[in-house]
Amino acid sequence: MKGNTMKATTLSAARAGTITLGGELTVNRLGFGAMRLTGDGIWGPPKDRAAAIAVLRRAVELDLNFIDTADSYGPNVSEELIAEALAPYRKDLVIATKGGWNRPGPNQWTHDASPAHLREAVEGSLKRLRLDRIDLYQLHMPDPVVPLDASIDSLANMRLEGKIRLVGLSNVTVEHIERARKIVPIMSVQNRYSFADREWDNVVDYCERNGIAFIPWFPLGAGRVAGRLLERIAKARQVKPIQIALAWLLKRSPIMLPIPGTSSIAHLEENIQAASLQLSENEYLELTGITELAS
């Protein structure tokens, strides 16, 4: 290979380095998002249950020790698959889940972050995941008809009860984070973010200043990783554009914890190869200067 290509290395998520959540849980800085293991419309079981189980088991074999899910994925299906594939869990494996949505049908999502619903959601996740305590529980999104303080108070109370270890937020602004932190320590924030979509740059910067893990969802821009610059750097490196996009995220901030998801072992392994890919400072700066993808 050329000198600037990715050298052959052991395939491992550990090569991305680590991040510590709340000073308590250290995980490799490339995780796995388990939403896509469900059926079409994030609804019902996968078309191939055995394949979904195999992806989860291969992920753990390759040192992915942070898995993100939610009770709304399926609903319930993603959590059930994780338990079926991986329980009893390795000691270093952190399962993060979320609550705050109802699912009336495929591709349909309705808010419910009321304290009663969140308590029911946490109890259900504990049973489905076969856990005594959830390592990281995240409010999936602030509910426009439920005061944020009421939702966070509910999670804080369940943390005191020992049902939740760490509390996180998803789909939030800096104002939401600051309000929540007055009630309970916030250890992670999960917003949409990728090379192709940097709307929440200010939230990433806030999290970095405050030592909060930032978990980008759709870290590959839902496949929107086209563009001449990205493709040129990938070609020079003899890798794929998605791997450059993940490498950019990992270099963007030390608190970044990408969670690319897939239902394919081949795609899983391609994503994990990005853990070994180090962008040069010039490559990173050149990529960061792009504000919109080329058409």
Secondary structure as GFF3:
##gff-version 3
##sequence-region A 1 295
A	DSSP	three_ten_helix	13	16	.	.	.	ID=ss1
A	DSSP	beta_strand	18	21	.	.	.	ID=ss2
A	DSSP	beta_strand	25	28	.	.	.	ID=ss3
A	DSSP	beta_strand	32	33	.	.	.	ID=ss4
A	DSSP	three_ten_helix	35	37	.	.	.	ID=ss5
A	DSSP	three_ten_helix	40	42	.	.	.	ID=ss6
A	DSSP	alpha_helix	49	61	.	.	.	ID=ss7
A	DSSP	beta_strand	66	68	.	.	.	ID=ss8
A	DSSP	alpha_helix	77	86	.	.	.	ID=ss9
A	DSSP	beta_strand	94	99	.	.	.	ID=ss10
A	DSSP	beta_strand	101	105	.	.	.	ID=ss11
A	DSSP	beta_strand	108	111	.	.	.	ID=ss12
A	DSSP	alpha_helix	115	129	.	.	.	ID=ss13
A	DSSP	beta_strand	134	139	.	.	.	ID=ss14
A	DSSP	alpha_helix	148	160	.	.	.	ID=ss15
A	DSSP	beta_strand	164	170	.	.	.	ID=ss16
A	DSSP	alpha_helix	174	181	.	.	.	ID=ss17
A	DSSP	beta_strand	186	190	.	.	.	ID=ss18
A	DSSP	alpha_helix	201	210	.	.	.	ID=ss19
A	DSSP	beta_strand	213	214	.	.	.	ID=ss20
A	DSSP	three_ten_helix	221	223	.	.	.	ID=ss21
A	DSSP	alpha_helix	228	237	.	.	.	ID=ss22
A	DSSP	alpha_helix	241	252	.	.	.	ID=ss23
A	DSSP	alpha_helix	265	273	.	.	.	ID=ss24
A	DSSP	three_ten_helix	274	276	.	.	.	ID=ss25
A	DSSP	alpha_helix	281	288	.	.	.	ID=ss26
###
